[in-house]
Amino acid sequence: YPFPAFSEEGVYEITQTVFSSTDTSSVSKHIRVVGDAGCFIPCDLTVNQIYSLNTSCPGSSDAIIYSSVYSPVGRSFHYNLYNAEDSLLTTQSHGYFQNLEAGEYLVKVIADNDAACFLDLAPQIIETPIDNSAPQALCISAEVDVCFAHAEIGLPYNHTNYLHEMNGVFNADWHQLKYENLDPQKLFSDNYNYIYLEGTDDNADELEQFLSDNQPLIENWVNLGNSIFINAGPTEGDGMNFGFGGFQLYRQVQTNMYTDSLDHPVFNSPHLIDINNFSGTLAGGFLQGPSDFSYLSLLKNDLDHDILVEFSWGKGQVILGTLNLSAYYNPVNDGINFRKNIHQYLSEKTIPAMNSPIPLTVESGQEVVLDIQSFDLGSFDDCALDTVFLSKDFITCDDAGIIDIAVMAIDESGNQSSCITQVEITGIDCCPDEHLIIHESPILQGNYEALISIESSAEITIDTVTFKATEHLLLLPGFEVNEGAEFNGLIEVIICPDQN
């Protein structure tokens, strides 16, 4: 250092010698020389993330490849997606590719204005093809009860922060659906208990139409004990009606906001957020709630207009907002963590999905006492159990199958409620092992040998069997059975239900 002058572009090895009072050392580095002026920028692209997610349901759009790289010297770069035949499929400024068909893919990251500086990322395989012609939300796995929905036009501002925020809370256990082709009846059902609807940027008109078409369905679903986050920082239209009594969003860019509720979980759990120190284009509008409606204002602007509000709706919970993309927040990472906190908070506010009927396993000779604390799991209602009376206290093998049990609950104020719950009883060895009952009188107590063999899988119930005494038997004076004597008796084979 200083570096020598270079007459042409290329890769050169530069050796830097470091002197000290005790030692001398040399460090070699490769540099790339570009441009007529002899400027150079090292090609230091490193992988930040690369992964793929297969669709869990035909018709959904959650089969994706996500990739990102990092350059310590601030290079800009683009992402190319190739198929297994090395044909270029698409080029874009970010590494999020969705709606992929089944197959093997390769992502190549190339520095802008320097095609010789590139990085091939690990090949990714998509196993399940996408069928966008089918209605979405058709198949729901038991582990997935969270959904994020936006418009077909794509993620707001074409940015993947929304996905980072969802993955940061739920890993890959959530569904991504589109307003235009999802099935509202299946979305707002017991398939999901937390739903996030986004309408920022060019998603605003589609969200407004979706809310208008499905408002009664949405409000009833929340009322049953589910949670929803509806957010829109629109760049189109003049605002929208969020429903829930008439919450109105008015479009207006906001660069300042504050809160008086820093102790609320959305600001401190699990990530500590100092929302009052944010700067940037923070919101795309403000909210106005019904004058006669009680709600909590989580964020306000300088004019004391609401930006983020929360309220209960029946047994469920609602947060409405007009937050901008978290990438517009400074610091950005706090903006991302703020959204994560919202998702975490609302997903934990939901009433667990009902597990009806209650599964019980009863063994032979066993009585099972129903656990009152878990009894509500078999009900389609929230029984609000306190003092409880049951129409049936004990479960035995005689109750095999699905049975109805009535429950009455009385709270501390004397209010009463009742409901019917279902219990499905299955058994292990729920009746004695196969055994024989002999129907013949008189029969002397003793040892006999049946002259036929009856298998445990025999289908006969009652049949005639010839027996032979294996010893000399005396019952009363004058009545005896000689050894070897034969006689006929009726035998009944008892076989457990549902067993061979």
C-alpha positions in Angstrom: 0.0 0.0 0.0 -0.3 2.3 -1.9 -1.4 -0.1 -4.7 0.4 0.0 -8.0 -1.2 1.2 -11.2 -2.9 -1.4 -13.4 -3.1 -1.2 -17.2 -5.9 -3.7 -17.8 -8.7 -5.5 -16.1 -8.1 -8.8 -14.4 -7.5 -10.6 -11.1 -4.2 -9.8 -9.3 -2.6 -11.0 -6.1 -1.5 -8.2 -3.8 0.9 -8.8 -1.0 0.8 -6.4 2.0 3.8 -6.4 4.4 3.2 -5.3 8.0 6.2 -4.1 10.0 6.4 -3.8 13.8 9.2 -3.4 16.3 9.3 -7.2 16.9 8.0 -8.8 13.8 7.4 -8.5 10.1 4.5 -10.4 8.4 3.0 -10.5 5.0 -0.7 -10.9 3.9 -1.7 -11.8 0.4 -5.1 -10.9 -1.1 -6.7 -11.3 -4.6 -8.3 -8.2 -6.1 -10.3 -7.7 -9.3 -9.4 -4.7 -11.4 -12.3 -3.2 -13.4 -12.8 0.0 -15.4 -10.4 2.1 -17.4 -9.4 4.1 -14.3 -8.0 1.1 -12.7 -10.6 0.9 -9.8 -11.0 -2.4 -8.1 -13.7 -4.0 -6.0 -13.1 -7.4 -4.3 -15.6 -10.1 -5.3 -16.6 -11.0 -1.7 -20.1 -12.5 -2.1 -21.0 -14.8 0.8 -24.2 -16.9 1.3 -26.6 -15.5 3.9 -29.5 -17.9 3.5 -30.7 -20.5 1.1 -33.7 -22.8 1.6 -36.8 -24.2 -0.1 -40.3 -24.9 1.2 -42.6 -27.4 -0.5 -46.3 -26.8 -0.7 -48.3 -28.7 1.8 -51.6 -28.3 0.0 -52.5 -28.3 -3.8 -53.5 -24.8 -4.8 -51.4 -23.0 -2.2 -48.5 -20.8 -3.1 -46.1 -21.7 -0.3 -43.7 -23.7 -2.6 -40.8 -21.3 -2.6 -37.0 -20.9 -2.8 -35.6 -18.2 -0.7 -31.9 -17.1 -1.0 -29.9 -14.1 0.0 -26.2 -13.1 -0.1 -24.0 -10.5 1.5 -21.2 -8.3 0.2 -19.1 -6.5 2.8 -18.1 -3.8 0.3 -21.6 -2.9 -0.6 -22.0 -4.5 -4.0 -25.4 -4.6 -5.6 -26.3 -7.9 -7.3 -29.2 -9.8 -8.9 -30.5 -13.3 -8.6 -30.9 -15.7 -11.6 -33.0 -18.8 -11.3 -32.1 -21.8 -13.6 -33.8 -25.2 -14.0 -32.0 -28.6 -14.1 -31.2 -28.1 -17.8 -29.4 -24.8 -16.9 -32.0 -22.7 -18.7 -32.5 -19.3 -17.3 -36.1 -19.0 -15.9 -36.1 -15.5 -14.4 -33.9 -12.6 -13.2 -34.9 -10.4 -10.2 -33.4 -8.1 -7.7 -34.2 -10.3 -4.7 -33.8 -14.0 -4.0 -37.5 -15.0 -3.3 -39.0 -17.2 -5.9 -42.5 -18.6 -5.5 -45.2 -20.6 -7.4 -42.6 -23.1 -8.6 -43.4 -26.3 -10.3 -41.8 -29.6 -9.2 -38.2 -29.9 -10.2 -34.5 -29.0 -9.4 -33.4 -25.4 -9.4 -30.2 -23.5 -9.1 -29.9 -19.9 -7.9 -26.9 -17.9 -9.2 -26.1 -14.5 -7.7 -24.3 -12.1 -10.0 -22.8 -8.7 -9.1 -24.4 -5.9 -11.1 -22.0 -4.5 -13.8 -19.6 -7.3 -13.2 -20.7 -10.7 -14.7 -17.4 -12.3 -13.7 -18.3 -11.8 -10.0 -20.9 -14.4 -9.2 -21.8 -17.1 -6.7 -23.7 -20.4 -7.3 -25.9 -21.4 -4.4 -26.7 -24.9 -3.4 -29.3 -26.7 -5.7 -32.8 -26.7 -4.3 -35.6 -29.3 -5.0 -39.3 -28.6 -5.2 -41.2 -31.9 -4.9 -44.9 -30.9 -5.2 -46.2 -28.9 -8.2 -48.5 -25.9 -7.8 -52.0 -26.0 -9.1 -53.2 -22.4 -9.1 -56.4 -23.3 -10.8 -57.6 -25.1 -7.7 -59.2 -23.3 -4.7 -56.7 -22.8 -1.9 -56.9 -23.9 1.8 -58.2 -27.3 0.8 -56.0 -29.4 3.0 -54.9 -28.4 6.4 -52.4 -30.3 8.5 -53.0 -30.6 12.2 -49.8 -28.7 12.9 -50.6 -25.6 10.8 -53.2 -23.2 12.2 -51.7 -19.9 11.0 -52.2 -18.1 7.7 -50.8 -15.1 6.0 -52.9 -13.7 3.0 -52.2 -11.0 0.5 -53.1 -10.2 -3.1 -52.1 -12.1 -6.2 -50.0 -9.1 -7.4 -47.4 -10.3 -4.9 -45.8 -9.3 -1.6 -46.1 -5.5 -0.9 -43.2 -3.6 -2.3 -42.0 -7.1 -3.6 -40.2 -7.5 -0.3 -39.6 -10.6 1.6 -39.5 -9.1 5.1 -43.1 -10.3 5.6 -41.9 -13.9 5.2 -39.0 -13.4 7.5 -41.3 -12.1 10.2 -43.7 -15.1 9.8 -40.9 -17.6 9.7 -39.3 -15.9 12.7 -42.3 -16.8 14.8 -43.8 -19.9 13.2 -40.9 -21.4 11.4 -42.4 -23.0 8.3 -45.7 -24.0 10.1 -48.0 -21.5 8.3 -49.8 -21.1 5.0 -49.5 -18.3 2.5 -52.7 -17.7 0.4 -54.0 -15.1 -2.1 -57.2 -13.1 -1.8 -58.2 -13.8 -5.4 -58.3 -17.6 -5.3 -58.6 -18.8 -1.6 -61.8 -20.3 -0.2 -63.1 -17.9 2.5 -65.3 -20.6 4.0 -62.3 -22.8 4.6 -60.0 -20.0 5.6 -62.3 -18.6 8.3 -63.1 -22.0 9.9 -61.5 -24.1 12.6 -58.7 -24.9 10.2 -57.0 -21.7 11.4 -56.9 -19.8 14.7 -54.6 -16.8 13.7 -54.8 -15.0 10.4 -52.8 -12.1 9.1 -54.3 -10.1 6.2 -52.0 -7.6 4.5 -53.0 -4.7 2.3 -50.0 -2.5 2.0 -48.8 -1.0 -1.3 -50.7 -2.3 -4.3 -52.4 -4.9 -2.2 -54.8 -2.3 -0.8 -57.7 -2.5 -3.3 -57.7 -6.3 -3.2 -57.8 -6.3 0.6 -60.6 -3.8 0.6 -62.7 -5.9 -1.8 -61.9 -9.1 0.2 -63.0 -7.4 3.5 -66.2 -6.1 1.8 -67.1 -9.5 0.5 -66.4 -11.5 3.7 -66.9 -9.1 6.7 -69.7 -11.1 8.5 -67.8 -14.3 8.0 -64.6 -12.7 9.4 -66.2 -11.1 12.4 -68.1 -14.4 13.3 -64.8 -16.3 13.1 -63.1 -13.9 15.4 -66.0 -14.0 17.8 -65.5 -17.7 18.3 -62.1 -17.2 19.9 -59.7 -16.6 17.1 -57.3 -13.8 16.4 -56.7 -11.6 13.4 -54.2 -8.9 12.4 -55.4 -6.7 9.5 -52.8 -4.1 8.2 -52.7 -1.8 5.3 -50.3 1.0 4.3 -51.9 1.7 0.9 -50.4 3.3 -2.1 -53.7 3.1 -4.0 -57.3 4.0 -3.3 -58.5 6.5 -0.6 -58.6 4.2 2.3 -60.9 1.4 3.4 -63.4 0.1 5.9 -61.9 -2.5 8.2 -65.4 -3.4 9.7 -65.7 -4.5 13.3 -68.2 -1.8 14.0 -66.9 0.7 11.4 -63.1 1.2 11.8 -62.1 3.4 8.9 -58.6 3.7 7.4 -57.7 7.1 5.9 -54.7 7.2 3.5 -51.9 9.6 4.6 -48.2 9.0 4.9 -46.9 9.2 8.5 -43.3 9.8 9.5 -43.8 10.1 13.3 -45.6 8.0 15.8 -45.5 7.3 19.5 -47.0 5.1 22.2 -48.1 5.4 25.8 -48.2 1.6 26.1 -44.6 0.5 26.2 -45.5 -2.2 28.7 -47.7 -3.9 26.1 -46.3 -7.3 24.8 -46.1 -6.1 21.2 -43.3 -3.7 22.3 -41.4 -6.1 24.6 -42.1 -9.8 24.1 -40.1 -11.6 23.0 -38.2 -8.6 21.5 -37.7 -5.3 23.3 -38.7 -2.4 21.0 -38.3 1.3 21.6 -41.0 2.4 19.2 -40.6 6.1 20.2 -37.1 6.1 18.6 -38.2 4.9 15.2 -37.6 7.1 12.1 -38.6 6.6 8.5 -41.8 6.3 6.5 -43.6 4.5 9.3 -47.3 4.3 8.3 -49.4 4.7 5.2 -52.5 6.2 6.9 -54.4 6.6 10.2 -57.4 4.9 11.7 -60.7 6.2 13.1 -62.8 4.0 15.3 -66.5 4.1 16.1 -67.2 6.8 18.8 -69.1 4.4 21.0 -66.6 1.6 20.8 -63.9 0.8 23.4 -60.5 -0.1 22.1 -56.8 0.3 23.1 -54.7 2.7 21.0 -51.2 1.1 20.7 -49.7 3.7 18.3 -50.6 7.3 17.5 -49.2 10.0 15.2 -48.3 13.6 16.1 -52.0 14.6 15.7 -53.1 11.9 18.0 -54.7 9.9 15.2 -54.5 6.1 15.7 -52.1 4.0 13.7 -52.4 0.7 15.6 -55.3 -0.4 17.7 -56.4 -3.5 19.6 -59.7 -4.7 20.9 -61.6 -7.9 21.9 -64.4 -9.1 19.6 -66.5 -11.7 21.3 -64.1 -14.3 22.5 -61.4 -13.3 20.0 -58.8 -10.6 19.6 -58.2 -8.0 16.8 -55.3 -5.7 16.0 -55.8 -3.2 13.1 -53.0 -1.2 11.7 -51.7 0.9 8.9 -48.0 0.1 9.3 -45.6 0.4 6.4 -43.1 -2.3 5.3 -40.6 -2.9 8.1 -37.8 -2.2 5.7 -38.8 1.5 5.8 -38.2 1.6 9.6 -34.9 2.8 11.1 -33.5 0.7 12.7 -34.8 -2.0 10.3 -34.2 -5.0 12.6 -36.4 -3.4 15.3 -39.1 -2.9 12.7 -38.9 -6.6 11.8 -39.0 -7.6 15.5 -42.0 -5.4 16.1 -44.0 -7.4 13.5 -42.8 -10.6 15.1 -44.0 -9.5 18.5 -47.5 -8.7 17.0 -47.7 -12.2 15.5 -46.5 -13.9 18.7 -48.9 -12.0 20.8 -52.0 -12.6 18.7 -51.2 -16.3 18.1 -51.0 -16.8 21.8 -54.4 -15.0 22.5 -56.4 -17.6 20.6 -58.6 -20.2 22.2 -57.0 -23.6 21.4 -58.8 -25.6 18.7 -61.5 -27.8 20.1 -60.6 -31.5 20.2 -63.9 -33.2 19.9 -64.5 -36.0 20.7 -62.2 -36.4 23.7 -60.0 -39.5 23.1 -60.0 -42.0 26.0 -58.5 -45.5 26.2 -60.2 -47.9 28.8 -58.7 -51.2 29.8 -60.5 -54.3 31.0 -62.0 -53.8 34.4 -61.0 -50.2 34.6 -63.1 -47.1 35.4 -61.9 -43.7 34.1 -63.0 -40.6 35.9 -63.4 -37.6 33.5 -60.9 -34.8 34.2 -63.1 -31.6 34.7 -60.2 -29.3 33.8 -59.9 -30.9 30.3 -63.6 -31.7 29.8 -64.1 -28.5 27.7 -61.9 -30.0 25.0 -64.8 -32.2 23.8 -67.3 -29.3 23.6 -68.1 -27.1 20.6 -68.8 -24.3 23.2 -66.7 -22.6 25.8 -68.3 -24.0 28.9 -66.7 -21.6 31.3 -66.3 -24.4 33.8 -66.4 -23.6 37.5 -68.8 -25.8 39.5 -69.6 -28.7 37.3 -72.3 -31.4 37.1 -72.0 -34.2 34.7 -74.7 -36.6 33.4 -72.2 -39.4 33.5 -69.4 -39.6 36.0 -67.6 -42.9 35.1 -66.6 -44.4 31.8 -66.3 -48.2 31.4 -65.9 -50.7 28.6 -69.7 -50.9 28.3 -69.6 -47.4 26.9 -67.5 -48.2 23.8 -68.1 -45.9 20.9 -69.0 -42.2 20.8 -71.4 -41.1 23.5 -72.9 -37.7 24.5 -72.4 -36.3 28.0 -74.2 -33.3 29.3 -72.4 -30.8 31.5 -73.8 -27.9 33.5 -71.5 -25.2 34.8 -72.3 -22.6 37.4 -70.0 -19.6 37.9 -69.3 -17.7 41.2 -72.2 -15.3 40.5 -74.7 -18.1 40.1 -75.0 -17.9 36.3 -75.6 -21.3 34.7 -74.6 -22.7 31.3 -74.8 -26.1 29.8 -73.5 -27.9 26.8 -73.1 -31.4 25.3 -69.7 -32.9 24.8 -68.8 -36.0 22.9 -66.4 -38.7 24.2 -65.1 -41.5 22.0 -64.2 -44.6 24.0 -61.9 -47.3 22.6 -60.4 -50.1 24.6 -57.4 -52.4 25.0 -58.5 -55.8 26.2 -61.9 -54.2 27.0 -63.5 -57.6 27.7 -62.2 -60.8 29.1 -60.1 -63.2 26.9 -62.0 -65.7 24.9 -63.5 -68.3 27.2 -65.9 -71.3 27.2 -69.1 -71.7 29.1 -70.6 -75.2 29.2 -74.4 -75.5 29.3 -75.3 -79.0 30.6 -76.8 -80.3 33.8 -75.7 -82.2 35.7 -72.0 -81.7 35.1 -69.6 -82.9 37.7 -66.7 -80.7 38.6 -63.6 -82.3 37.3 -61.2 -82.7 34.4 -62.7 -83.4 30.9 -61.3 -83.7 27.4 -63.2 -82.2 24.6 -63.1 -84.4 21.5 -62.9 -81.4 19.1 -60.6 -78.4 19.0 -62.0 -74.9 19.0 -59.8 -72.2 17.6 -59.9 -68.7 19.2 -61.0 -67.4 15.8 -63.9 -69.8 15.5 -67.1 -68.2 14.4 -69.4 -70.5 16.3 -71.2 -69.2 19.3 -73.0 -72.2 20.6 -72.4 -75.8 19.5 -72.6 -79.4 20.7 -69.3 -80.9 21.9 -68.6 -84.4 23.1 -66.6 -84.6 26.3 -64.7 -87.5 27.9 -64.0 -87.8 31.6 -60.3 -88.1 32.3 -60.7 -89.4 35.8 -63.3 -91.2 38.0 -65.6 -88.7 39.5 -68.0 -89.0 42.5 -70.5 -86.3 43.3 -73.0 -87.9 45.7 -73.6 -91.5 46.7 -75.2 -93.3 43.9 -74.0 -90.8 41.2 -70.6 -91.1 39.6 -68.8 -90.8 36.3 -66.4 -93.5 35.3 -63.0 -92.5 33.8 -63.3 -92.5 30.0 -67.1 -92.0 30.0 -68.4 -89.8 27.2 -71.3 -87.4 27.1 -72.5 -84.4 25.1 -72.6 -80.8 26.3 -73.3 -77.4 24.8 -70.4 -75.0 24.6 -70.6 -71.2 24.2 -67.5 -69.3 22.8 -67.3 -65.7 24.1 -65.4 -63.5 21.7 -64.6 -59.8 22.5 -66.3 -57.3 20.2 -64.2 -56.1 17.3 -61.8 -59.0 17.8 -61.4 -62.2 15.8 
